[in-house]
Amino acid sequence: MGKKISLKKYLLVCAIGFGIGGLLWGWVLYRELPGLEFPFHFMAIIIMGLFGGVSLSLVFRGLKQIFKAVLAGFLGFGIGFVVGGVFVYPLSLIGVFILSIILPSSTNADLFRLEPNNIGVGGFWLIFLLIGAIIGLFYALFLKLKKWSLIWRGGIGFALGSLIGPVIGNISGNLFNSLLISYLITFSLIGIILGLFLSWGVYRNQGTRLIL
């Protein structure tokens, strides 16, 4: 039987878990500069899978469930990044094209990219959508929850985070004149938003299937 905790507490715990994962993800990417070309890094698989999986598993009891959630995170992020890498160029072109229609101003479009290599985090939003859907699928499979419920929440959460994160990250980094702050805030927000969406889906479904 799963632990009965409030939705607000669960959302907060998962936001913190995925947020810490995103913070460390941003730090790893910053350390990889100036050779960094894409925001998808193998260390993110370990970092996000570990912190995200542990936080998501808190509505369940036992080390076995925690292990399953962490393993789901490793596989979800890992396979998601591989699949996203296969489709990175066509999806990024489509994503940038859609953004150019919505935001024709180049000044606004710059907020979605991270310097110094002009990494188009926001331009990869369709790839984040795909990866997030795969992540949600693996959590659903391993935690025995409704698949579609976590697939669409994982996709929307990761895509939304990739659009909101760099905007706030760039504004904050410019305010403090710090590229490091830009990366830390960008990816911690991506993690937080993904965590909120996934935990929302898990919480809504865990009442019917608590025994893993």
PyMOL commands that place a pseudoatom at each C-alpha (Angstrom):
pseudoatom trace, name=CA, resn=MET, resi=1, chain=A, elem=C, hetatm=0, pos=[0.000, 0.000, 0.000]
pseudoatom trace, name=CA, resn=GLY, resi=2, chain=A, elem=C, hetatm=0, pos=[1.290, 3.443, -0.876]
pseudoatom trace, name=CA, resn=LYS, resi=3, chain=A, elem=C, hetatm=0, pos=[1.948, 6.228, 1.559]
pseudoatom trace, name=CA, resn=LYS, resi=4, chain=A, elem=C, hetatm=0, pos=[-0.839, 8.771, 1.920]
pseudoatom trace, name=CA, resn=ILE, resi=5, chain=A, elem=C, hetatm=0, pos=[0.740, 12.178, 1.488]
pseudoatom trace, name=CA, resn=SER, resi=6, chain=A, elem=C, hetatm=0, pos=[-0.844, 15.389, 0.321]
pseudoatom trace, name=CA, resn=LEU, resi=7, chain=A, elem=C, hetatm=0, pos=[-0.653, 16.435, -3.317]
pseudoatom trace, name=CA, resn=LYS, resi=8, chain=A, elem=C, hetatm=0, pos=[1.067, 19.713, -2.407]
pseudoatom trace, name=CA, resn=LYS, resi=9, chain=A, elem=C, hetatm=0, pos=[3.758, 17.909, -0.415]
pseudoatom trace, name=CA, resn=TYR, resi=10, chain=A, elem=C, hetatm=0, pos=[4.299, 15.369, -3.181]
pseudoatom trace, name=CA, resn=LEU, resi=11, chain=A, elem=C, hetatm=0, pos=[4.554, 18.056, -5.869]
pseudoatom trace, name=CA, resn=LEU, resi=12, chain=A, elem=C, hetatm=0, pos=[7.038, 19.959, -3.713]
pseudoatom trace, name=CA, resn=VAL, resi=13, chain=A, elem=C, hetatm=0, pos=[9.194, 16.894, -3.074]
pseudoatom trace, name=CA, resn=CYS, resi=14, chain=A, elem=C, hetatm=0, pos=[9.286, 15.977, -6.776]
pseudoatom trace, name=CA, resn=ALA, resi=15, chain=A, elem=C, hetatm=0, pos=[9.941, 19.565, -7.819]
pseudoatom trace, name=CA, resn=ILE, resi=16, chain=A, elem=C, hetatm=0, pos=[12.920, 19.612, -5.451]
pseudoatom trace, name=CA, resn=GLY, resi=17, chain=A, elem=C, hetatm=0, pos=[14.152, 16.192, -6.618]
pseudoatom trace, name=CA, resn=PHE, resi=18, chain=A, elem=C, hetatm=0, pos=[13.977, 16.932, -10.322]
pseudoatom trace, name=CA, resn=GLY, resi=19, chain=A, elem=C, hetatm=0, pos=[15.096, 20.515, -9.674]
pseudoatom trace, name=CA, resn=ILE, resi=20, chain=A, elem=C, hetatm=0, pos=[18.307, 19.337, -7.994]
pseudoatom trace, name=CA, resn=GLY, resi=21, chain=A, elem=C, hetatm=0, pos=[18.833, 16.960, -10.899]
pseudoatom trace, name=CA, resn=GLY, resi=22, chain=A, elem=C, hetatm=0, pos=[18.379, 19.817, -13.338]
pseudoatom trace, name=CA, resn=LEU, resi=23, chain=A, elem=C, hetatm=0, pos=[20.707, 22.057, -11.330]
pseudoatom trace, name=CA, resn=LEU, resi=24, chain=A, elem=C, hetatm=0, pos=[23.472, 19.440, -11.512]
pseudoatom trace, name=CA, resn=TRP, resi=25, chain=A, elem=C, hetatm=0, pos=[22.696, 18.880, -15.195]
pseudoatom trace, name=CA, resn=GLY, resi=26, chain=A, elem=C, hetatm=0, pos=[23.218, 22.586, -15.851]
pseudoatom trace, name=CA, resn=TRP, resi=27, chain=A, elem=C, hetatm=0, pos=[26.470, 22.558, -13.886]
pseudoatom trace, name=CA, resn=VAL, resi=28, chain=A, elem=C, hetatm=0, pos=[27.775, 19.590, -15.915]
pseudoatom trace, name=CA, resn=LEU, resi=29, chain=A, elem=C, hetatm=0, pos=[26.900, 21.351, -19.174]
pseudoatom trace, name=CA, resn=TYR, resi=30, chain=A, elem=C, hetatm=0, pos=[28.604, 24.541, -18.005]
pseudoatom trace, name=CA, resn=ARG, resi=31, chain=A, elem=C, hetatm=0, pos=[31.737, 22.557, -17.198]
pseudoatom trace, name=CA, resn=GLU, resi=32, chain=A, elem=C, hetatm=0, pos=[31.706, 21.172, -20.776]
pseudoatom trace, name=CA, resn=LEU, resi=33, chain=A, elem=C, hetatm=0, pos=[31.947, 24.626, -22.363]
pseudoatom trace, name=CA, resn=PRO, resi=34, chain=A, elem=C, hetatm=0, pos=[33.159, 25.790, -24.865]
pseudoatom trace, name=CA, resn=GLY, resi=35, chain=A, elem=C, hetatm=0, pos=[32.887, 22.490, -26.774]
pseudoatom trace, name=CA, resn=LEU, resi=36, chain=A, elem=C, hetatm=0, pos=[29.237, 21.912, -25.873]
pseudoatom trace, name=CA, resn=GLU, resi=37, chain=A, elem=C, hetatm=0, pos=[26.826, 21.737, -28.826]
pseudoatom trace, name=CA, resn=PHE, resi=38, chain=A, elem=C, hetatm=0, pos=[23.649, 20.143, -27.445]
pseudoatom trace, name=CA, resn=PRO, resi=39, chain=A, elem=C, hetatm=0, pos=[21.964, 20.205, -24.023]
pseudoatom trace, name=CA, resn=PHE, resi=40, chain=A, elem=C, hetatm=0, pos=[21.577, 16.407, -24.058]
pseudoatom trace, name=CA, resn=HIS, resi=41, chain=A, elem=C, hetatm=0, pos=[24.414, 14.933, -22.018]
pseudoatom trace, name=CA, resn=PHE, resi=42, chain=A, elem=C, hetatm=0, pos=[24.941, 11.374, -20.788]
pseudoatom trace, name=CA, resn=MET, resi=43, chain=A, elem=C, hetatm=0, pos=[25.435, 12.614, -17.205]
pseudoatom trace, name=CA, resn=ALA, resi=44, chain=A, elem=C, hetatm=0, pos=[21.859, 13.917, -17.267]
pseudoatom trace, name=CA, resn=ILE, resi=45, chain=A, elem=C, hetatm=0, pos=[20.693, 10.309, -17.598]
pseudoatom trace, name=CA, resn=ILE, resi=46, chain=A, elem=C, hetatm=0, pos=[22.327, 9.409, -14.292]
pseudoatom trace, name=CA, resn=ILE, resi=47, chain=A, elem=C, hetatm=0, pos=[21.554, 12.660, -12.500]
pseudoatom trace, name=CA, resn=MET, resi=48, chain=A, elem=C, hetatm=0, pos=[17.918, 13.059, -13.536]
pseudoatom trace, name=CA, resn=GLY, resi=49, chain=A, elem=C, hetatm=0, pos=[17.201, 9.345, -13.354]
pseudoatom trace, name=CA, resn=LEU, resi=50, chain=A, elem=C, hetatm=0, pos=[18.512, 9.135, -9.797]
pseudoatom trace, name=CA, resn=PHE, resi=51, chain=A, elem=C, hetatm=0, pos=[17.038, 12.268, -8.228]
pseudoatom trace, name=CA, resn=GLY, resi=52, chain=A, elem=C, hetatm=0, pos=[13.823, 12.125, -10.229]
pseudoatom trace, name=CA, resn=GLY, resi=53, chain=A, elem=C, hetatm=0, pos=[13.229, 8.441, -9.615]
pseudoatom trace, name=CA, resn=VAL, resi=54, chain=A, elem=C, hetatm=0, pos=[13.760, 8.704, -5.858]
pseudoatom trace, name=CA, resn=SER, resi=55, chain=A, elem=C, hetatm=0, pos=[11.409, 11.670, -5.530]
pseudoatom trace, name=CA, resn=LEU, resi=56, chain=A, elem=C, hetatm=0, pos=[8.670, 10.084, -7.670]
pseudoatom trace, name=CA, resn=SER, resi=57, chain=A, elem=C, hetatm=0, pos=[8.784, 6.849, -5.662]
pseudoatom trace, name=CA, resn=LEU, resi=58, chain=A, elem=C, hetatm=0, pos=[7.879, 8.529, -2.367]
pseudoatom trace, name=CA, resn=VAL, resi=59, chain=A, elem=C, hetatm=0, pos=[4.176, 7.674, -2.713]
pseudoatom trace, name=CA, resn=PHE, resi=60, chain=A, elem=C, hetatm=0, pos=[5.170, 4.006, -2.644]
pseudoatom trace, name=CA, resn=ARG, resi=61, chain=A, elem=C, hetatm=0, pos=[6.774, 1.973, 0.114]
pseudoatom trace, name=CA, resn=GLY, resi=62, chain=A, elem=C, hetatm=0, pos=[9.935, -0.097, 0.049]
pseudoatom trace, name=CA, resn=LEU, resi=63, chain=A, elem=C, hetatm=0, pos=[13.371, -0.099, -1.497]
pseudoatom trace, name=CA, resn=LYS, resi=64, chain=A, elem=C, hetatm=0, pos=[12.122, -2.265, -4.339]
pseudoatom trace, name=CA, resn=GLN, resi=65, chain=A, elem=C, hetatm=0, pos=[9.808, 0.480, -5.550]
pseudoatom trace, name=CA, resn=ILE, resi=66, chain=A, elem=C, hetatm=0, pos=[12.543, 3.108, -5.253]
pseudoatom trace, name=CA, resn=PHE, resi=67, chain=A, elem=C, hetatm=0, pos=[14.862, 0.882, -7.279]
pseudoatom trace, name=CA, resn=LYS, resi=68, chain=A, elem=C, hetatm=0, pos=[12.191, 0.454, -9.958]
pseudoatom trace, name=CA, resn=ALA, resi=69, chain=A, elem=C, hetatm=0, pos=[11.576, 4.193, -10.180]
pseudoatom trace, name=CA, resn=VAL, resi=70, chain=A, elem=C, hetatm=0, pos=[15.292, 4.977, -10.449]
pseudoatom trace, name=CA, resn=LEU, resi=71, chain=A, elem=C, hetatm=0, pos=[15.774, 2.273, -13.085]
pseudoatom trace, name=CA, resn=ALA, resi=72, chain=A, elem=C, hetatm=0, pos=[12.801, 3.667, -15.002]
pseudoatom trace, name=CA, resn=GLY, resi=73, chain=A, elem=C, hetatm=0, pos=[14.446, 7.084, -14.905]
pseudoatom trace, name=CA, resn=PHE, resi=74, chain=A, elem=C, hetatm=0, pos=[17.776, 5.756, -16.160]
pseudoatom trace, name=CA, resn=LEU, resi=75, chain=A, elem=C, hetatm=0, pos=[16.125, 3.916, -19.037]
pseudoatom trace, name=CA, resn=GLY, resi=76, chain=A, elem=C, hetatm=0, pos=[13.641, 6.668, -19.821]
pseudoatom trace, name=CA, resn=PHE, resi=77, chain=A, elem=C, hetatm=0, pos=[16.238, 9.432, -20.021]
pseudoatom trace, name=CA, resn=GLY, resi=78, chain=A, elem=C, hetatm=0, pos=[18.777, 7.165, -21.706]
pseudoatom trace, name=CA, resn=ILE, resi=79, chain=A, elem=C, hetatm=0, pos=[16.544, 5.815, -24.440]
pseudoatom trace, name=CA, resn=GLY, resi=80, chain=A, elem=C, hetatm=0, pos=[14.825, 9.179, -24.728]
pseudoatom trace, name=CA, resn=PHE, resi=81, chain=A, elem=C, hetatm=0, pos=[18.119, 10.967, -25.392]
pseudoatom trace, name=CA, resn=VAL, resi=82, chain=A, elem=C, hetatm=0, pos=[19.136, 8.339, -27.957]
pseudoatom trace, name=CA, resn=VAL, resi=83, chain=A, elem=C, hetatm=0, pos=[15.831, 8.566, -29.827]
pseudoatom trace, name=CA, resn=GLY, resi=84, chain=A, elem=C, hetatm=0, pos=[15.876, 12.351, -29.546]
pseudoatom trace, name=CA, resn=GLY, resi=85, chain=A, elem=C, hetatm=0, pos=[19.397, 12.388, -30.964]
pseudoatom trace, name=CA, resn=VAL, resi=86, chain=A, elem=C, hetatm=0, pos=[18.242, 10.445, -34.021]
pseudoatom trace, name=CA, resn=PHE, resi=87, chain=A, elem=C, hetatm=0, pos=[15.565, 13.028, -34.793]
pseudoatom trace, name=CA, resn=VAL, resi=88, chain=A, elem=C, hetatm=0, pos=[17.415, 16.086, -33.485]
pseudoatom trace, name=CA, resn=TYR, resi=89, chain=A, elem=C, hetatm=0, pos=[17.918, 17.877, -36.795]
pseudoatom trace, name=CA, resn=PRO, resi=90, chain=A, elem=C, hetatm=0, pos=[14.464, 17.543, -38.394]
pseudoatom trace, name=CA, resn=LEU, resi=91, chain=A, elem=C, hetatm=0, pos=[12.632, 18.196, -35.136]
pseudoatom trace, name=CA, resn=SER, resi=92, chain=A, elem=C, hetatm=0, pos=[14.851, 21.153, -34.250]
pseudoatom trace, name=CA, resn=LEU, resi=93, chain=A, elem=C, hetatm=0, pos=[14.252, 22.700, -37.681]
pseudoatom trace, name=CA, resn=ILE, resi=94, chain=A, elem=C, hetatm=0, pos=[10.499, 22.290, -37.297]
pseudoatom trace, name=CA, resn=GLY, resi=95, chain=A, elem=C, hetatm=0, pos=[10.625, 23.571, -33.723]
pseudoatom trace, name=CA, resn=VAL, resi=96, chain=A, elem=C, hetatm=0, pos=[12.621, 26.661, -34.659]
pseudoatom trace, name=CA, resn=PHE, resi=97, chain=A, elem=C, hetatm=0, pos=[10.304, 27.323, -37.604]
pseudoatom trace, name=CA, resn=ILE, resi=98, chain=A, elem=C, hetatm=0, pos=[7.242, 27.217, -35.351]
pseudoatom trace, name=CA, resn=LEU, resi=99, chain=A, elem=C, hetatm=0, pos=[8.924, 29.513, -32.832]
pseudoatom trace, name=CA, resn=SER, resi=100, chain=A, elem=C, hetatm=0, pos=[9.855, 31.948, -35.618]
pseudoatom trace, name=CA, resn=ILE, resi=101, chain=A, elem=C, hetatm=0, pos=[6.186, 32.213, -36.553]
pseudoatom trace, name=CA, resn=ILE, resi=102, chain=A, elem=C, hetatm=0, pos=[5.062, 32.761, -32.978]
pseudoatom trace, name=CA, resn=LEU, resi=103, chain=A, elem=C, hetatm=0, pos=[8.015, 34.989, -32.064]
pseudoatom trace, name=CA, resn=PRO, resi=104, chain=A, elem=C, hetatm=0, pos=[9.253, 36.710, -35.242]
pseudoatom trace, name=CA, resn=SER, resi=105, chain=A, elem=C, hetatm=0, pos=[11.505, 39.057, -33.270]
pseudoatom trace, name=CA, resn=SER, resi=106, chain=A, elem=C, hetatm=0, pos=[15.123, 37.830, -33.233]
pseudoatom trace, name=CA, resn=THR, resi=107, chain=A, elem=C, hetatm=0, pos=[15.587, 39.565, -29.883]
pseudoatom trace, name=CA, resn=ASN, resi=108, chain=A, elem=C, hetatm=0, pos=[12.891, 37.436, -28.295]
pseudoatom trace, name=CA, resn=ALA, resi=109, chain=A, elem=C, hetatm=0, pos=[14.213, 34.325, -30.031]
pseudoatom trace, name=CA, resn=ASP, resi=110, chain=A, elem=C, hetatm=0, pos=[17.639, 34.913, -28.457]
pseudoatom trace, name=CA, resn=LEU, resi=111, chain=A, elem=C, hetatm=0, pos=[16.118, 34.339, -25.030]
pseudoatom trace, name=CA, resn=PHE, resi=112, chain=A, elem=C, hetatm=0, pos=[15.579, 30.681, -25.945]
pseudoatom trace, name=CA, resn=ARG, resi=113, chain=A, elem=C, hetatm=0, pos=[19.282, 30.112, -26.666]
pseudoatom trace, name=CA, resn=LEU, resi=114, chain=A, elem=C, hetatm=0, pos=[22.234, 29.775, -24.322]
pseudoatom trace, name=CA, resn=GLU, resi=115, chain=A, elem=C, hetatm=0, pos=[25.653, 31.253, -24.975]
pseudoatom trace, name=CA, resn=PRO, resi=116, chain=A, elem=C, hetatm=0, pos=[28.500, 30.980, -25.773]
pseudoatom trace, name=CA, resn=ASN, resi=117, chain=A, elem=C, hetatm=0, pos=[27.708, 28.359, -28.414]
pseudoatom trace, name=CA, resn=ASN, resi=118, chain=A, elem=C, hetatm=0, pos=[24.213, 29.616, -29.182]
pseudoatom trace, name=CA, resn=ILE, resi=119, chain=A, elem=C, hetatm=0, pos=[22.698, 26.360, -27.869]
pseudoatom trace, name=CA, resn=GLY, resi=120, chain=A, elem=C, hetatm=0, pos=[19.063, 26.453, -28.918]
pseudoatom trace, name=CA, resn=VAL, resi=121, chain=A, elem=C, hetatm=0, pos=[17.413, 24.935, -25.854]
pseudoatom trace, name=CA, resn=GLY, resi=122, chain=A, elem=C, hetatm=0, pos=[14.022, 26.400, -26.708]
pseudoatom trace, name=CA, resn=GLY, resi=123, chain=A, elem=C, hetatm=0, pos=[14.476, 25.443, -30.344]
pseudoatom trace, name=CA, resn=PHE, resi=124, chain=A, elem=C, hetatm=0, pos=[14.718, 21.807, -29.225]
pseudoatom trace, name=CA, resn=TRP, resi=125, chain=A, elem=C, hetatm=0, pos=[11.273, 21.900, -27.629]
pseudoatom trace, name=CA, resn=LEU, resi=126, chain=A, elem=C, hetatm=0, pos=[9.870, 19.248, -29.989]
pseudoatom trace, name=CA, resn=ILE, resi=127, chain=A, elem=C, hetatm=0, pos=[12.778, 16.972, -29.069]
pseudoatom trace, name=CA, resn=PHE, resi=128, chain=A, elem=C, hetatm=0, pos=[12.126, 17.611, -25.384]
pseudoatom trace, name=CA, resn=LEU, resi=129, chain=A, elem=C, hetatm=0, pos=[8.490, 16.745, -26.080]
pseudoatom trace, name=CA, resn=LEU, resi=130, chain=A, elem=C, hetatm=0, pos=[9.503, 13.400, -27.573]
pseudoatom trace, name=CA, resn=ILE, resi=131, chain=A, elem=C, hetatm=0, pos=[12.025, 12.626, -24.835]
pseudoatom trace, name=CA, resn=GLY, resi=132, chain=A, elem=C, hetatm=0, pos=[9.587, 13.590, -22.097]
pseudoatom trace, name=CA, resn=ALA, resi=133, chain=A, elem=C, hetatm=0, pos=[6.938, 11.294, -23.560]
pseudoatom trace, name=CA, resn=ILE, resi=134, chain=A, elem=C, hetatm=0, pos=[9.423, 8.400, -23.528]
pseudoatom trace, name=CA, resn=ILE, resi=135, chain=A, elem=C, hetatm=0, pos=[10.412, 9.198, -19.936]
pseudoatom trace, name=CA, resn=GLY, resi=136, chain=A, elem=C, hetatm=0, pos=[6.758, 9.220, -18.925]
pseudoatom trace, name=CA, resn=LEU, resi=137, chain=A, elem=C, hetatm=0, pos=[6.200, 5.892, -20.662]
pseudoatom trace, name=CA, resn=PHE, resi=138, chain=A, elem=C, hetatm=0, pos=[9.003, 4.189, -18.726]
pseudoatom trace, name=CA, resn=TYR, resi=139, chain=A, elem=C, hetatm=0, pos=[7.804, 5.551, -15.393]
pseudoatom trace, name=CA, resn=ALA, resi=140, chain=A, elem=C, hetatm=0, pos=[4.306, 4.300, -16.219]
pseudoatom trace, name=CA, resn=LEU, resi=141, chain=A, elem=C, hetatm=0, pos=[5.586, 0.849, -17.165]
pseudoatom trace, name=CA, resn=PHE, resi=142, chain=A, elem=C, hetatm=0, pos=[7.790, 0.396, -14.110]
pseudoatom trace, name=CA, resn=LEU, resi=143, chain=A, elem=C, hetatm=0, pos=[5.356, 1.938, -11.609]
pseudoatom trace, name=CA, resn=LYS, resi=144, chain=A, elem=C, hetatm=0, pos=[2.392, 0.136, -13.202]
pseudoatom trace, name=CA, resn=LEU, resi=145, chain=A, elem=C, hetatm=0, pos=[0.372, 3.267, -13.897]
pseudoatom trace, name=CA, resn=LYS, resi=146, chain=A, elem=C, hetatm=0, pos=[-1.786, 4.386, -16.803]
pseudoatom trace, name=CA, resn=LYS, resi=147, chain=A, elem=C, hetatm=0, pos=[0.582, 4.919, -19.731]
pseudoatom trace, name=CA, resn=TRP, resi=148, chain=A, elem=C, hetatm=0, pos=[-1.072, 7.790, -21.571]
pseudoatom trace, name=CA, resn=SER, resi=149, chain=A, elem=C, hetatm=0, pos=[-1.482, 9.759, -18.352]
pseudoatom trace, name=CA, resn=LEU, resi=150, chain=A, elem=C, hetatm=0, pos=[2.292, 9.915, -17.852]
pseudoatom trace, name=CA, resn=ILE, resi=151, chain=A, elem=C, hetatm=0, pos=[3.235, 10.010, -21.550]
pseudoatom trace, name=CA, resn=TRP, resi=152, chain=A, elem=C, hetatm=0, pos=[1.479, 13.285, -22.304]
pseudoatom trace, name=CA, resn=ARG, resi=153, chain=A, elem=C, hetatm=0, pos=[2.418, 14.858, -18.980]
pseudoatom trace, name=CA, resn=GLY, resi=154, chain=A, elem=C, hetatm=0, pos=[6.070, 13.902, -19.428]
pseudoatom trace, name=CA, resn=GLY, resi=155, chain=A, elem=C, hetatm=0, pos=[6.120, 15.296, -22.966]
pseudoatom trace, name=CA, resn=ILE, resi=156, chain=A, elem=C, hetatm=0, pos=[4.308, 18.545, -22.175]
pseudoatom trace, name=CA, resn=GLY, resi=157, chain=A, elem=C, hetatm=0, pos=[6.284, 19.093, -18.979]
pseudoatom trace, name=CA, resn=PHE, resi=158, chain=A, elem=C, hetatm=0, pos=[9.693, 18.627, -20.605]
pseudoatom trace, name=CA, resn=ALA, resi=159, chain=A, elem=C, hetatm=0, pos=[8.761, 20.726, -23.661]
pseudoatom trace, name=CA, resn=LEU, resi=160, chain=A, elem=C, hetatm=0, pos=[7.285, 23.515, -21.543]
pseudoatom trace, name=CA, resn=GLY, resi=161, chain=A, elem=C, hetatm=0, pos=[10.361, 23.504, -19.331]
pseudoatom trace, name=CA, resn=SER, resi=162, chain=A, elem=C, hetatm=0, pos=[12.640, 23.837, -22.373]
pseudoatom trace, name=CA, resn=LEU, resi=163, chain=A, elem=C, hetatm=0, pos=[10.752, 26.995, -23.381]
pseudoatom trace, name=CA, resn=ILE, resi=164, chain=A, elem=C, hetatm=0, pos=[10.384, 28.615, -19.962]
pseudoatom trace, name=CA, resn=GLY, resi=165, chain=A, elem=C, hetatm=0, pos=[13.785, 27.601, -18.531]
pseudoatom trace, name=CA, resn=PRO, resi=166, chain=A, elem=C, hetatm=0, pos=[16.116, 29.417, -20.947]
pseudoatom trace, name=CA, resn=VAL, resi=167, chain=A, elem=C, hetatm=0, pos=[14.034, 32.602, -20.924]
pseudoatom trace, name=CA, resn=ILE, resi=168, chain=A, elem=C, hetatm=0, pos=[14.186, 32.971, -17.146]
pseudoatom trace, name=CA, resn=GLY, resi=169, chain=A, elem=C, hetatm=0, pos=[17.738, 31.611, -17.105]
pseudoatom trace, name=CA, resn=ASN, resi=170, chain=A, elem=C, hetatm=0, pos=[18.960, 34.187, -19.598]
pseudoatom trace, name=CA, resn=ILE, resi=171, chain=A, elem=C, hetatm=0, pos=[17.207, 37.050, -17.844]
pseudoatom trace, name=CA, resn=SER, resi=172, chain=A, elem=C, hetatm=0, pos=[18.688, 35.990, -14.494]
pseudoatom trace, name=CA, resn=GLY, resi=173, chain=A, elem=C, hetatm=0, pos=[22.143, 35.407, -15.975]
pseudoatom trace, name=CA, resn=ASN, resi=174, chain=A, elem=C, hetatm=0, pos=[22.126, 38.820, -17.642]
pseudoatom trace, name=CA, resn=LEU, resi=175, chain=A, elem=C, hetatm=0, pos=[20.982, 40.429, -14.409]
pseudoatom trace, name=CA, resn=PHE, resi=176, chain=A, elem=C, hetatm=0, pos=[23.957, 38.997, -12.513]
pseudoatom trace, name=CA, resn=ASN, resi=177, chain=A, elem=C, hetatm=0, pos=[26.274, 38.956, -15.531]
pseudoatom trace, name=CA, resn=SER, resi=178, chain=A, elem=C, hetatm=0, pos=[26.878, 35.233, -14.990]
pseudoatom trace, name=CA, resn=LEU, resi=179, chain=A, elem=C, hetatm=0, pos=[26.753, 32.496, -17.610]
pseudoatom trace, name=CA, resn=LEU, resi=180, chain=A, elem=C, hetatm=0, pos=[26.830, 29.892, -14.834]
pseudoatom trace, name=CA, resn=ILE, resi=181, chain=A, elem=C, hetatm=0, pos=[23.627, 31.264, -13.327]
pseudoatom trace, name=CA, resn=SER, resi=182, chain=A, elem=C, hetatm=0, pos=[21.984, 31.112, -16.745]
pseudoatom trace, name=CA, resn=TYR, resi=183, chain=A, elem=C, hetatm=0, pos=[22.766, 27.404, -17.053]
pseudoatom trace, name=CA, resn=LEU, resi=184, chain=A, elem=C, hetatm=0, pos=[21.860, 26.513, -13.472]
pseudoatom trace, name=CA, resn=ILE, resi=185, chain=A, elem=C, hetatm=0, pos=[18.504, 28.280, -13.543]
pseudoatom trace, name=CA, resn=THR, resi=186, chain=A, elem=C, hetatm=0, pos=[17.654, 27.101, -17.066]
pseudoatom trace, name=CA, resn=PHE, resi=187, chain=A, elem=C, hetatm=0, pos=[18.093, 23.409, -16.354]
pseudoatom trace, name=CA, resn=SER, resi=188, chain=A, elem=C, hetatm=0, pos=[16.830, 23.455, -12.789]
pseudoatom trace, name=CA, resn=LEU, resi=189, chain=A, elem=C, hetatm=0, pos=[13.583, 24.976, -14.107]
pseudoatom trace, name=CA, resn=ILE, resi=190, chain=A, elem=C, hetatm=0, pos=[13.421, 22.356, -16.858]
pseudoatom trace, name=CA, resn=GLY, resi=191, chain=A, elem=C, hetatm=0, pos=[13.760, 19.689, -14.164]
pseudoatom trace, name=CA, resn=ILE, resi=192, chain=A, elem=C, hetatm=0, pos=[11.235, 21.325, -11.829]
pseudoatom trace, name=CA, resn=ILE, resi=193, chain=A, elem=C, hetatm=0, pos=[8.554, 21.660, -14.500]
pseudoatom trace, name=CA, resn=LEU, resi=194, chain=A, elem=C, hetatm=0, pos=[9.088, 18.086, -15.688]
pseudoatom trace, name=CA, resn=GLY, resi=195, chain=A, elem=C, hetatm=0, pos=[8.932, 16.873, -12.082]
pseudoatom trace, name=CA, resn=LEU, resi=196, chain=A, elem=C, hetatm=0, pos=[5.691, 18.750, -11.414]
pseudoatom trace, name=CA, resn=PHE, resi=197, chain=A, elem=C, hetatm=0, pos=[3.980, 17.274, -14.463]
pseudoatom trace, name=CA, resn=LEU, resi=198, chain=A, elem=C, hetatm=0, pos=[5.167, 13.717, -13.819]
pseudoatom trace, name=CA, resn=SER, resi=199, chain=A, elem=C, hetatm=0, pos=[4.323, 13.805, -10.106]
pseudoatom trace, name=CA, resn=TRP, resi=200, chain=A, elem=C, hetatm=0, pos=[0.889, 15.182, -10.981]
pseudoatom trace, name=CA, resn=GLY, resi=201, chain=A, elem=C, hetatm=0, pos=[0.328, 12.141, -13.213]
pseudoatom trace, name=CA, resn=VAL, resi=202, chain=A, elem=C, hetatm=0, pos=[1.697, 9.636, -10.696]
pseudoatom trace, name=CA, resn=TYR, resi=203, chain=A, elem=C, hetatm=0, pos=[-0.374, 11.067, -7.858]
pseudoatom trace, name=CA, resn=ARG, resi=204, chain=A, elem=C, hetatm=0, pos=[-3.586, 11.002, -9.889]
pseudoatom trace, name=CA, resn=ASN, resi=205, chain=A, elem=C, hetatm=0, pos=[-3.091, 7.328, -10.726]
pseudoatom trace, name=CA, resn=GLN, resi=206, chain=A, elem=C, hetatm=0, pos=[-1.391, 5.846, -7.671]
pseudoatom trace, name=CA, resn=GLY, resi=207, chain=A, elem=C, hetatm=0, pos=[-4.656, 5.411, -5.795]
pseudoatom trace, name=CA, resn=THR, resi=208, chain=A, elem=C, hetatm=0, pos=[-5.743, 2.552, -8.061]
pseudoatom trace, name=CA, resn=ARG, resi=209, chain=A, elem=C, hetatm=0, pos=[-2.415, 0.726, -8.351]
pseudoatom trace, name=CA, resn=LEU, resi=210, chain=A, elem=C, hetatm=0, pos=[-0.217, 0.900, -5.310]
pseudoatom trace, name=CA, resn=ILE, resi=211, chain=A, elem=C, hetatm=0, pos=[1.209, -2.616, -5.268]
pseudoatom trace, name=CA, resn=LEU, resi=212, chain=A, elem=C, hetatm=0, pos=[4.176, -2.874, -7.641]
for i in range(1, 212): cmd.bond("trace and resi %d" % i, "trace and resi %d" % (i + 1))
show_as sticks, trace
zoom trace
